[in-house]
């Protein structure tokens, strides 16, 4: 049966690489193939809906408290504040809807910094204090209790690659934006230097949860089709060091994304990896940790060359035809 590209309608796909889930969720092999006509890449085979729901409750996404949870919470708070500052430079508005809000950190930080912020999370209830819970919604994205045209900003931080039909989702959130509202999308960059070098060992691969693998060009095309006008792009370096570190360790034969899976107390890894390989992984990643200054400088160069592992696209909605 032919599989058609949602971007251009093409049905011819070129093999990029094959890999297993880097958080040891299962032992299945998934292919990443690229549309020969427009360059959009997707995961084969396509996971069933029930499989997707289960996968968000285990492995690296397991909602159980992780090792060094408080330390990780501090680091993520700093990261969310940086994202908020970048967003504040791009808009004067202060009402916000975050799609795929997960545990709700970004929405919480935004509200604490005088934004009127809401979050939407379909797969799991956001783990947030009681005072914030009215700020989070589930259910049908098209039926949120928000007025049409009431939101200054819609954000999608590493969400679009998880969504079965990105164009439909983008059309659904469009109605909540004000006429001059801003949409910000952040996704992994499948055309980055490291993605091409690491391939199946790339830190951001995350099959099968990452259904799509985007380039700036393919995201821009989908946005235009969904009724938006692309206004800019940026190539932040905040995740580059982590990706360089993890991907390098993966390519050197370490347990997949080893430090990250350790911090997340991923029991799947412990069941799947031998003691000898865990020892080897510990030694290699200790040496990589010492090399963080070199990794940081490398990440800055990649950022300047627009080859960073992630990118952000800014867009505004086109006026509806009268």
C-alpha positions in Angstrom: 0.0 0.0 0.0 1.4 3.4 -1.0 2.1 6.0 1.7 1.6 9.6 0.6 3.5 12.6 1.9 1.3 15.0 3.8 3.5 17.8 2.6 3.4 17.4 -1.2 1.4 14.2 -1.9 4.4 12.3 -3.2 4.5 8.5 -2.7 8.2 7.8 -3.4 10.5 7.6 -0.3 14.3 7.3 0.0 15.8 5.3 2.8 17.8 7.5 5.3 18.6 5.1 8.2 17.1 2.5 10.5 17.2 2.3 14.3 15.7 1.1 17.5 14.3 3.3 20.3 17.2 4.9 22.1 15.4 4.6 25.5 15.0 0.8 25.1 11.2 1.1 25.0 11.1 -1.9 22.7 13.4 -3.9 20.4 11.6 -3.0 17.2 13.4 -1.6 14.2 12.1 1.6 12.6 13.0 3.1 9.3 13.4 6.9 8.6 12.6 7.6 5.0 12.6 10.9 3.1 10.1 12.0 0.5 11.9 12.2 -2.8 9.8 15.1 -3.9 9.9 17.6 -1.0 12.4 16.2 1.6 10.0 15.6 4.5 11.0 12.5 6.4 8.8 10.2 8.4 9.0 7.0 10.5 8.1 3.6 9.1 6.2 1.6 10.3 3.6 3.9 11.7 2.8 3.0 15.3 -0.8 2.3 16.3 -2.6 4.9 18.5 -2.7 2.6 21.5 1.0 1.8 21.1 1.8 5.6 21.1 -0.3 6.2 24.3 1.5 3.4 26.1 5.0 4.6 25.0 4.4 7.9 26.7 4.1 6.2 30.0 7.4 4.3 29.9 11.1 4.5 29.0 12.4 8.1 29.0 8.8 9.4 29.3 8.0 7.5 32.4 6.2 10.0 34.7 7.7 8.5 37.9 10.1 10.8 39.8 13.6 10.5 38.4 17.1 10.3 40.0 18.4 13.8 40.8 14.9 15.1 40.1 15.4 18.4 42.0 18.7 19.1 40.2 17.0 18.4 36.8 14.1 20.7 37.9 16.5 23.6 38.5 18.1 23.1 35.1 14.8 22.8 33.3 13.5 26.0 35.0 16.6 27.9 33.7 15.9 26.5 30.2 12.3 27.6 30.3 13.2 31.1 31.4 15.6 31.4 28.4 12.8 30.3 26.1 10.5 32.8 27.6 13.0 35.6 27.1 13.5 34.7 23.5 9.7 34.7 23.1 9.4 38.1 24.8 11.8 39.6 22.2 9.5 38.4 19.4 6.2 39.7 20.7 4.6 42.4 22.8 1.6 40.2 23.8 1.4 38.3 27.1 -1.3 35.7 26.5 0.0 32.2 25.6 -1.2 28.7 24.7 1.5 26.0 24.9 0.6 22.9 22.8 2.0 19.6 24.2 2.8 21.1 27.5 3.9 17.8 29.1 4.5 18.4 32.8 3.7 22.0 32.4 7.0 23.6 33.3 6.9 26.2 30.6 3.4 27.3 31.4 4.2 27.5 35.1 7.3 29.6 34.5 5.3 31.9 32.1 2.6 32.5 34.6 5.1 33.2 37.3 6.6 35.9 35.0 3.3 37.7 34.4 2.1 35.9 31.3 -1.5 34.7 31.0 -0.5 31.2 30.0 -2.4 28.0 29.3 -1.3 24.5 28.3 -2.7 21.6 26.3 -1.5 18.0 26.9 -3.3 15.0 25.4 -1.3 12.1 26.6 -0.8 12.6 30.3 -2.0 14.9 33.0 0.5 17.7 33.7 2.2 17.2 37.0 1.7 20.6 38.4 0.8 22.1 41.8 -2.9 22.5 42.5 -3.0 26.3 41.9 -2.0 25.8 38.2 -4.3 22.9 37.3 -7.0 25.1 35.9 -4.4 26.3 33.3 -4.2 22.9 31.6 -6.6 21.3 29.1 -6.9 17.9 27.5 -9.5 16.4 25.2 -10.1 17.7 21.6 -7.7 20.4 20.6 -10.4 22.2 18.6 -12.8 22.5 21.6 -10.6 24.2 24.2 -12.4 26.6 26.6 -10.7 29.6 25.0 -12.2 32.3 22.9 -11.3 32.4 19.2 -8.8 35.1 18.5 -7.9 35.5 22.2 -4.2 34.4 22.3 -1.1 36.4 21.5 1.2 33.4 21.1 0.9 29.7 20.5 4.1 27.7 21.2 4.9 24.1 20.2 8.2 23.1 21.9 9.3 19.8 20.3 5.7 18.7 19.7 5.1 18.8 16.0 7.3 15.8 15.3 5.0 13.7 17.6 1.7 14.6 15.9 0.2 12.3 13.3 -1.2 15.1 11.1 0.7 18.3 11.7 -1.2 20.4 9.2 -4.6 19.6 10.8 -3.2 20.5 14.2 -1.8 23.8 13.0 -5.1 24.6 11.4 -6.9 23.8 14.7 -4.7 26.1 16.8 -4.9 28.9 14.2 -8.4 30.0 15.4 -7.1 30.7 18.9 -4.5 33.2 17.7 -5.2 36.9 17.4 -5.0 38.4 13.9 -1.5 39.6 14.7 -0.7 36.6 16.8 2.6 34.6 16.7 3.2 30.9 16.3 6.5 29.5 17.4 7.5 25.9 16.5 10.7 24.2 17.8 11.7 20.8 16.3 14.8 18.7 15.8 16.7 19.4 12.6 17.0 16.3 10.5 19.3 18.2 8.1 21.8 19.2 10.8 25.4 18.1 10.6 25.1 15.8 13.6 21.9 14.1 12.3 23.7 13.2 9.1 26.8 12.1 10.9 25.2 10.1 13.7 22.2 8.7 11.8 20.6 5.9 13.9 22.7 7.0 16.9 21.4 10.6 16.7 20.2 11.8 20.2 17.1 13.4 18.7 15.9 10.4 16.7 13.4 9.1 19.3 11.6 6.6 17.1 8.7 5.7 17.1 7.5 8.7 19.1 9.0 11.1 16.5 6.7 10.3 13.6 8.1 13.2 11.5 11.7 14.4 11.0 11.7 18.0 9.8 14.0 20.4 8.0 13.4 24.2 8.1 12.1 24.0 4.5 9.5 21.2 5.2 8.1 23.0 8.3 7.8 26.2 6.3 5.9 24.4 3.5 3.4 22.8 6.0 2.9 26.2 7.7 2.0 27.9 4.5 -0.4 25.1 3.6 -2.0 25.5 7.1 -2.7 29.2 6.6 0.4 30.8 8.1 3.1 33.2 6.9 6.6 32.3 8.0 8.3 35.4 9.5 11.7 34.0 10.6 13.8 31.2 11.9 16.5 30.8 14.6 19.0 28.1 15.4 19.5 28.1 19.1 22.5 26.3 20.6 20.9 25.3 24.0 20.4 21.6 23.1 23.5 21.2 20.9 25.9 20.3 23.7 23.7 17.6 25.1 23.1 16.2 21.6 26.8 16.3 20.7 27.6 14.5 24.0 25.0 11.8 23.8 25.3 11.2 20.0 29.1 10.9 20.3 28.8 8.3 23.1 26.2 6.4 21.1 28.5 6.2 18.1 31.3 5.0 20.3 29.3 2.0 21.3 28.0 3.2 24.7 24.6 2.3 26.1 22.1 4.6 24.2 21.9 8.1 25.6 23.5 6.7 28.7 23.7 9.7 31.1 20.1 10.8 30.2 18.7 7.3 30.7 20.6 7.0 34.0 19.2 10.3 35.3 15.7 9.2 34.3 16.2 5.8 36.1 15.3 4.0 32.9 15.0 0.4 34.0 14.6 -0.7 30.4 18.2 0.1 29.8 19.4 -1.8 32.9 17.4 -4.9 31.7 18.9 -4.6 28.1 22.5 -3.7 28.6 25.3 -5.9 30.0 27.3 -4.9 33.1 30.5 -4.7 31.0 28.9 -2.3 28.6 27.5 -0.1 31.4 31.1 0.1 32.8 32.5 1.1 29.4 29.7 3.6 29.0 30.5 5.2 32.4 34.2 5.6 31.5 33.5 7.0 28.0 31.0 9.5 29.2 33.2 10.6 32.0 35.8 11.5 29.4 33.2 13.3 27.3 32.1 15.3 30.3 35.7 16.6 30.6 35.4 17.6 26.9 32.3 19.8 27.5 34.2 23.0 26.7 35.2 21.6 23.3 31.6 20.4 22.7 30.3 23.8 23.6 32.6 25.6 21.1 31.6 23.1 18.4 27.9 23.7 19.1 28.4 27.5 18.7 30.1 27.0 15.4 27.2 24.7 14.2 24.8 27.3 15.4 26.4 30.1 13.4 26.4 27.8 10.3 22.7 27.1 10.8 23.6 23.5 11.4 22.3 23.3 15.0 20.5 20.2 16.0 17.2 22.0 16.6 15.6 25.1 15.0 12.7 27.4 15.7 10.3 28.7 13.1 8.2 31.9 13.7 5.0 32.5 11.8 1.8 34.6 11.8 -1.5 33.5 10.5 -2.6 34.8 7.1 -5.9 36.7 7.1 -8.9 34.5 6.3 -10.4 35.2 2.9 -13.4 37.5 3.1 
